[in-house]
Amino acid sequence: MTINSGTTQHIQNELKLPCGAILKNRLTKAPMSDSLGDGEGNPTEAQIRLYERLAEGGAALSIIGEVQVDFHFPEKTGNLVLGPNSNNKLLEELTDRAVIEGAHLWAQLGRAGAFSYIPISNPKGPSPLNLEELKCAGMSIDEIQALPSMYAKAAMHAKKVGFSGVLIHAGHGFLLSQFLSPLFNRRTDGYGGSIEGRSRIILEIIKEVRNAVGPSFPIGIRVNSSDMLEGGLMQENALEMVRLLNETSLDLIDISGGTYFPGAKACSDGSSQGPYFLEFAERARKITNIPLMLSGGFKSRELAMDIIASGVVDMIGLGRGMILDPQLPNDWLNGKDGNIEFPKFNKTIPGGITAWYSMRQIAIGENREETFEMDLPTAIQAYEERDAKRCDRWKKMFY
């Protein structure tokens, strides 16, 4: 990457999206699975306060991860759900308190597909799978063709209750990511085969969402640069996907990678220096004019400044960094340098890091992060117990 230190494109600058919306700086709280809902698809006070604090901390945009368009296929029982059972008053309180001081709050719309939470779901993906690590049924053509309307209704719901945009989730191995992956998508009809076929449902969703929300409401998408999984989506196909996205009305493409498939590599594997997906972003920049966001692996203000200055991407996505310090954007915008000090654990366990950051998000939402101390075994136990306890509430609400 060539850095042009003299450019005026810095993290303090506004970004005008194609739809006309303005992001006040170049720092985004990237979507993470906070799983802070009440078990009935609605936000809790801790979740509302979390996103209020992120807005107060200076983020131009915060994105709530795993907002479900269909209660049948959630990632966790703490997910938000946009549908007829939603408590719109609570959702409006969430957006009223988080869309402040020019900050945006977007809902990341998705379905978990083959990764749906088994205690309350019968997982379905693009194709039936009967692997030792993962089993799911396959979707019918009618179920696939119902998806664009489902996403469009959820996007309209998000707009109605005060979200300032939506991000379509087509990454990390969830349903739309599964359509893109040859490992998950073994269909032989028009929704499988080539990358064009595997992308078809995503393009149909984008079109219908845009028709529903109108020309001035931001629509973004999160896509994988690679599944980091043998037989999954690889970079060349992912770049073809970007070429197809360039012909749509999208306002932002968030580049990420990896999947929650058991045994898959972590995004950080082999990427100890710098952002995880920078090389892919450089290639994507040459084939699309849509603003790009890069998420994952940013450890310093200097690095974020350099990459925005290079013009390779337009937004920086910070997930764990902002959960360690919700005031991080204000610090960086005001010139405070220094590396993000990520915690070090003696031994990692599967799911432990995700659980630890989820529990820390609760602490921020309850204004007690200064006293937050938790090891990984305790974090994952608390995380799993919390989801298990909410299963009955989910079933009573939706079934």
C-alpha positions as CSV (number, residue, x, y, z in Angstrom):
1,M,0.0,0.0,0.0
2,T,1.3,3.5,-0.9
3,I,0.6,6.1,1.7
4,N,0.0,9.7,0.6
5,S,0.5,11.7,3.8
6,G,-0.4,14.9,2.2
7,T,-4.0,14.0,1.4
8,T,-6.9,15.7,3.1
9,Q,-8.7,12.5,3.6
10,H,-8.3,11.9,7.3
11,I,-10.4,10.2,10.0
12,Q,-11.9,13.6,11.0
13,N,-13.4,14.2,7.6
14,E,-17.1,13.7,6.8
15,L,-18.1,11.1,4.3
16,K,-21.1,11.7,2.0
17,L,-22.7,8.4,1.0
18,P,-24.2,7.9,-2.5
19,C,-27.7,8.3,-1.0
20,G,-26.8,11.7,0.4
21,A,-26.5,10.8,4.0
22,I,-23.5,12.2,5.9
23,L,-21.2,10.3,8.2
24,K,-19.5,12.9,10.4
25,N,-16.1,11.1,10.6
26,R,-14.5,7.9,9.4
27,L,-14.8,5.8,12.5
28,T,-17.5,3.1,12.8
29,K,-18.4,0.8,15.7
30,A,-18.4,-2.4,13.6
31,P,-21.2,-4.9,14.1
32,M,-20.7,-7.6,16.8
33,S,-23.1,-10.1,18.2
34,D,-23.8,-8.3,21.5
35,S,-26.8,-10.6,22.2
36,L,-28.1,-8.0,24.7
37,G,-31.8,-8.3,23.8
38,D,-34.5,-9.4,26.4
39,G,-35.2,-12.8,24.9
40,E,-38.3,-11.5,23.2
41,G,-36.5,-9.7,20.3
42,N,-36.5,-6.3,22.1
43,P,-33.7,-4.1,23.4
44,T,-32.8,-4.0,27.1
45,E,-31.8,-0.9,29.0
46,A,-28.1,-2.1,29.0
47,Q,-28.2,-2.4,25.2
48,I,-29.8,1.0,24.8
49,R,-27.2,2.6,27.1
50,L,-24.3,0.8,25.3
51,Y,-25.2,2.4,22.0
52,E,-25.9,5.7,23.6
53,R,-22.4,5.6,25.1
54,L,-20.8,4.7,21.7
55,A,-22.5,7.7,20.2
56,E,-21.3,9.9,23.1
57,G,-17.8,8.5,22.4
58,G,-17.7,10.0,19.0
59,A,-18.4,7.1,16.6
60,A,-19.9,8.4,13.3
61,L,-21.8,5.1,12.9
62,S,-22.6,2.2,15.2
63,I,-24.1,-1.0,13.8
64,I,-26.1,-3.4,15.9
65,G,-25.1,-7.0,14.9
66,E,-27.5,-9.8,14.2
67,V,-30.8,-8.1,14.0
68,Q,-33.1,-10.8,12.7
69,V,-35.6,-10.4,9.9
70,D,-37.3,-13.7,10.9
71,F,-37.7,-15.1,14.4
72,H,-37.4,-18.7,13.2
73,F,-33.7,-18.5,12.5
74,P,-31.9,-16.4,15.1
75,E,-28.2,-16.5,15.9
76,K,-28.9,-16.2,19.7
77,T,-31.9,-15.6,21.9
78,G,-30.5,-12.1,22.7
79,N,-30.9,-11.0,19.1
80,L,-33.2,-8.1,18.2
81,V,-36.1,-9.0,15.9
82,L,-37.9,-6.7,13.5
83,G,-41.4,-8.0,13.0
84,P,-45.0,-7.8,14.2
85,N,-44.1,-8.9,17.8
86,S,-41.6,-6.0,18.2
87,N,-41.9,-3.5,21.0
88,N,-41.6,-0.4,18.9
89,K,-41.6,1.9,21.9
90,L,-38.4,0.2,23.2
91,L,-36.8,0.3,19.7
92,E,-37.6,4.0,19.4
93,E,-36.0,4.6,22.8
94,L,-32.9,2.8,21.5
95,T,-32.7,5.0,18.4
96,D,-33.6,8.2,20.2
97,R,-30.7,7.8,22.6
98,A,-28.2,6.5,20.1
99,V,-28.9,8.8,17.0
100,I,-27.5,11.9,18.7
101,E,-24.9,14.5,17.9
102,G,-24.9,13.6,14.2
103,A,-24.2,9.9,14.9
104,H,-25.8,7.1,12.9
105,L,-27.2,3.8,14.2
106,W,-27.8,1.1,11.6
107,A,-29.4,-2.4,12.1
108,Q,-27.4,-5.3,10.6
109,L,-30.2,-7.4,9.0
110,G,-29.8,-11.1,8.7
111,R,-30.8,-14.7,9.3
112,A,-28.5,-17.3,10.8
113,G,-29.5,-20.1,8.3
114,A,-27.5,-23.3,9.0
115,F,-26.0,-21.6,12.2
116,S,-29.4,-20.9,13.7
117,Y,-29.6,-21.4,17.5
118,I,-30.7,-25.1,17.8
119,P,-32.6,-24.9,21.1
120,I,-35.2,-22.7,19.5
121,S,-34.7,-23.4,15.7
122,N,-34.6,-26.1,13.1
123,P,-31.7,-24.7,11.0
124,K,-32.0,-24.3,7.2
125,G,-29.4,-23.3,4.7
126,P,-29.2,-23.0,0.9
127,S,-28.7,-26.8,0.7
128,P,-29.1,-29.7,3.1
129,L,-25.9,-30.6,5.0
130,N,-25.2,-33.7,7.0
131,L,-21.6,-33.1,8.2
132,E,-20.2,-34.2,11.5
133,E,-19.7,-30.6,12.5
134,L,-23.0,-29.2,11.0
135,K,-26.4,-30.4,10.0
136,C,-29.2,-28.5,8.4
137,A,-32.2,-28.8,6.1
138,G,-32.2,-27.1,2.7
139,M,-34.5,-24.2,1.7
140,S,-37.2,-24.6,-0.9
141,I,-37.3,-22.3,-3.9
142,D,-40.4,-20.6,-2.4
143,E,-38.5,-19.9,0.9
144,I,-35.7,-18.4,-1.0
145,Q,-37.9,-16.2,-3.1
146,A,-39.7,-14.9,0.1
147,L,-36.4,-13.5,1.4
148,P,-36.3,-10.2,-0.5
149,S,-39.8,-9.2,0.8
150,M,-38.7,-10.3,4.3
151,Y,-35.6,-8.1,4.3
152,A,-37.5,-5.2,2.8
153,K,-40.2,-5.3,5.5
154,A,-37.5,-5.4,8.2
155,A,-35.7,-2.5,6.6
156,M,-38.9,-0.5,6.5
157,H,-39.5,-1.4,10.1
158,A,-36.0,-0.2,11.0
159,K,-36.6,3.1,9.3
160,K,-39.9,3.5,11.0
161,V,-38.5,3.1,14.5
162,G,-35.6,5.5,13.9
163,F,-32.6,3.6,12.7
164,S,-30.7,5.8,10.3
165,G,-29.7,2.9,7.9
166,V,-29.4,-0.8,7.5
167,L,-26.5,-3.2,6.8
168,I,-27.3,-6.4,5.1
169,H,-25.3,-9.3,6.6
170,A,-23.7,-11.5,4.0
171,G,-20.6,-12.4,5.9
172,H,-19.3,-14.6,8.7
173,G,-21.1,-17.8,7.5
174,F,-24.6,-16.7,8.2
175,L,-27.4,-17.3,5.7
176,L,-26.5,-14.9,2.8
177,S,-22.8,-15.8,3.3
178,Q,-23.9,-19.4,3.0
179,F,-25.4,-18.7,-0.4
180,L,-22.1,-17.3,-1.6
181,S,-20.1,-20.3,-0.3
182,P,-19.7,-23.4,-2.5
183,L,-19.3,-25.3,0.7
184,F,-22.8,-24.5,1.9
185,N,-24.6,-23.8,-1.5
186,R,-24.8,-26.9,-3.6
187,R,-27.9,-25.9,-5.5
188,T,-28.3,-26.6,-9.2
189,D,-31.0,-24.1,-9.9
190,G,-30.7,-20.3,-10.5
191,Y,-29.5,-19.7,-6.9
192,G,-26.5,-21.9,-7.1
193,G,-23.6,-22.8,-9.4
194,S,-21.6,-19.9,-10.5
195,I,-20.8,-16.9,-8.4
196,E,-23.5,-15.0,-10.3
197,G,-26.0,-17.6,-9.3
198,R,-24.9,-17.8,-5.7
199,S,-25.1,-13.9,-5.5
200,R,-28.5,-13.7,-7.1
201,I,-30.6,-13.7,-3.9
202,I,-28.4,-11.0,-2.4
203,L,-28.9,-8.7,-5.4
204,E,-32.6,-9.4,-5.3
205,I,-32.7,-8.4,-1.6
206,I,-30.7,-5.2,-2.2
207,K,-33.1,-4.2,-5.0
208,E,-36.2,-4.8,-3.0
209,V,-34.9,-3.1,0.1
210,R,-34.0,0.0,-1.9
211,N,-37.5,0.0,-3.4
212,A,-39.0,-0.2,0.1
213,V,-36.9,2.5,1.9
214,G,-36.4,5.0,-0.9
215,P,-33.4,6.6,-2.5
216,S,-32.1,8.6,0.6
217,F,-31.9,5.9,3.2
218,P,-28.5,4.3,3.6
219,I,-28.1,0.6,2.7
220,G,-24.8,-1.2,3.3
221,I,-23.7,-4.8,3.1
222,R,-21.1,-6.8,5.0
223,V,-19.3,-9.4,2.8
224,N,-16.5,-11.8,3.4
225,S,-13.2,-11.4,1.5
226,S,-12.7,-15.1,2.2
227,D,-14.4,-17.7,4.4
228,M,-10.9,-18.9,5.5
229,L,-12.4,-22.3,5.1
230,E,-11.4,-25.1,2.6
231,G,-14.2,-25.3,0.0
232,G,-15.7,-22.0,1.0
233,L,-15.7,-18.5,-0.6
234,M,-12.3,-17.5,-1.8
235,Q,-10.9,-14.1,-2.8
236,E,-11.4,-14.3,-6.6
237,N,-15.1,-15.2,-6.2
238,A,-15.5,-12.5,-3.5
239,L,-14.0,-9.9,-6.0
240,E,-16.5,-11.0,-8.6
241,M,-19.2,-10.4,-6.0
242,V,-17.9,-6.9,-5.4
243,R,-18.2,-6.3,-9.2
244,L,-21.8,-7.3,-9.1
245,L,-22.4,-5.1,-6.0
246,N,-20.9,-2.1,-7.9
247,E,-24.0,-2.2,-10.2
248,T,-26.4,-1.8,-7.2
249,S,-27.6,1.2,-5.2
250,L,-25.6,0.3,-2.1
251,D,-24.0,3.0,0.0
252,L,-21.3,1.1,1.8
253,I,-19.5,-2.2,1.5
254,D,-18.0,-3.5,4.8
255,I,-15.2,-5.9,4.1
256,S,-14.7,-8.7,6.6
257,G,-13.9,-12.4,6.6
258,G,-14.1,-15.7,8.4
259,T,-16.9,-17.9,9.5
260,Y,-18.3,-19.5,12.7
261,F,-18.0,-23.0,11.1
262,P,-16.5,-25.3,13.7
263,G,-12.7,-25.5,13.3
264,A,-12.5,-22.6,10.9
265,K,-9.4,-20.3,11.2
266,A,-9.7,-17.1,13.1
267,C,-9.5,-13.9,11.1
268,S,-6.3,-13.0,13.0
269,D,-4.5,-16.2,11.9
270,G,-1.5,-15.2,9.8
271,S,-2.4,-11.5,10.1
272,S,-0.3,-10.3,13.0
273,Q,0.6,-7.1,11.3
274,G,-2.1,-4.5,10.3
275,P,-5.7,-4.9,9.2
276,Y,-6.7,-8.4,8.3
277,F,-8.2,-7.8,4.9
278,L,-6.2,-4.8,3.5
279,E,-4.9,-6.6,0.4
280,F,-8.4,-7.6,-0.6
281,A,-9.6,-4.0,0.0
282,E,-6.9,-2.7,-2.3
283,R,-8.1,-5.0,-5.1
284,A,-11.8,-4.2,-4.4
285,R,-11.0,-0.4,-4.6
286,K,-10.1,-0.8,-8.2
287,I,-13.4,-2.3,-9.2
288,T,-16.0,-0.3,-7.3
289,N,-16.9,3.3,-6.6
290,I,-19.1,2.4,-3.7
291,P,-17.6,3.6,-0.3
292,L,-15.6,0.8,1.4
293,M,-15.3,0.0,5.1
294,L,-12.5,-2.2,6.4
295,S,-13.1,-4.0,9.8
296,G,-10.6,-6.0,11.8
297,G,-7.0,-5.7,13.0
298,F,-6.7,-1.9,13.6
299,K,-4.5,-1.3,16.7
300,S,-3.5,2.3,16.4
301,R,-4.7,5.8,15.4
302,E,-1.7,6.2,13.2
303,L,-2.6,3.1,11.2
304,A,-6.2,4.2,10.8
305,M,-5.1,7.6,9.6
306,D,-2.6,6.2,7.1
307,I,-5.1,3.8,5.5
308,I,-7.8,6.5,5.2
309,A,-5.2,8.8,3.8
310,S,-4.3,6.2,1.2
311,G,-7.8,6.2,-0.2
312,V,-8.0,2.5,-0.2
313,V,-11.1,2.6,2.1
314,D,-13.4,5.3,3.3
315,M,-14.4,4.0,6.7
316,I,-12.6,2.2,9.5
317,G,-14.6,-0.4,11.4
318,L,-13.6,-0.9,15.1
319,G,-15.3,-3.6,17.1
320,R,-13.4,-4.9,20.1
321,G,-11.3,-1.7,20.3
322,M,-14.4,0.4,21.0
323,I,-15.7,-2.2,23.5
324,L,-12.4,-1.8,25.4
325,D,-12.8,1.9,25.3
326,P,-16.1,3.5,24.1
327,Q,-14.3,6.9,24.1
328,L,-11.8,5.7,21.5
329,P,-13.2,7.7,18.6
330,N,-13.1,11.0,20.5
331,D,-9.5,10.2,21.6
332,W,-8.4,9.5,18.1
333,L,-10.3,12.5,16.6
334,N,-8.6,14.8,19.1
335,G,-5.2,13.6,18.2
336,K,-4.5,11.1,21.0
337,D,-2.1,8.5,19.7
338,G,-1.2,5.1,21.1
339,N,-2.0,1.5,20.5
340,I,-5.2,-0.3,21.6
341,E,-4.2,-2.5,24.5
342,F,-6.0,-5.8,23.9
343,P,-6.3,-8.1,26.8
344,K,-4.1,-11.2,26.9
345,F,-5.4,-14.5,28.2
346,N,-3.3,-17.4,29.4
347,K,-5.3,-19.9,27.4
348,T,-8.0,-19.4,24.8
349,I,-11.0,-21.7,24.4
350,P,-13.5,-22.0,21.5
351,G,-16.0,-19.2,21.8
352,G,-14.3,-17.7,24.8
353,I,-13.1,-14.4,23.3
354,T,-16.5,-13.7,21.7
355,A,-18.2,-14.4,25.1
356,W,-15.7,-12.2,27.0
357,Y,-16.4,-9.2,24.7
358,S,-20.1,-9.8,24.9
359,M,-20.1,-9.7,28.7
360,R,-18.0,-6.6,28.6
361,Q,-20.6,-4.9,26.4
362,I,-23.1,-5.6,29.2
363,A,-20.7,-4.0,31.7
364,I,-20.5,-0.8,29.5
365,G,-24.3,-0.7,29.1
366,E,-24.5,-0.9,32.9
367,N,-21.7,1.7,33.4
368,R,-19.5,-0.6,35.3
369,E,-16.7,-1.5,32.9
370,E,-14.1,0.0,35.2
371,T,-14.7,-2.9,37.6
372,F,-15.2,-5.6,34.9
373,E,-13.0,-8.6,35.5
374,M,-13.7,-12.0,34.0
375,D,-11.6,-14.9,32.7
376,L,-12.6,-16.8,29.6
377,P,-14.2,-19.9,31.3
378,T,-16.3,-17.7,33.4
379,A,-17.3,-15.5,30.4
380,I,-18.3,-18.4,28.2
381,Q,-20.3,-20.0,31.1
382,A,-22.2,-16.7,31.7
383,Y,-22.7,-16.2,28.0
384,E,-24.2,-19.6,27.4
385,E,-26.3,-19.6,30.6
386,R,-27.7,-16.3,29.6
387,D,-28.9,-17.5,26.2
388,A,-30.2,-20.8,27.6
389,K,-32.3,-18.9,30.2
390,R,-34.0,-16.8,27.5
391,C,-35.2,-19.8,25.4
392,D,-38.5,-20.0,27.3
393,R,-39.1,-16.3,26.8
394,W,-38.4,-16.7,23.1
395,K,-40.7,-19.6,22.6
396,K,-43.5,-18.0,24.6
397,M,-43.2,-14.8,22.5
398,F,-42.9,-16.3,19.0
399,Y,-44.5,-19.8,19.1
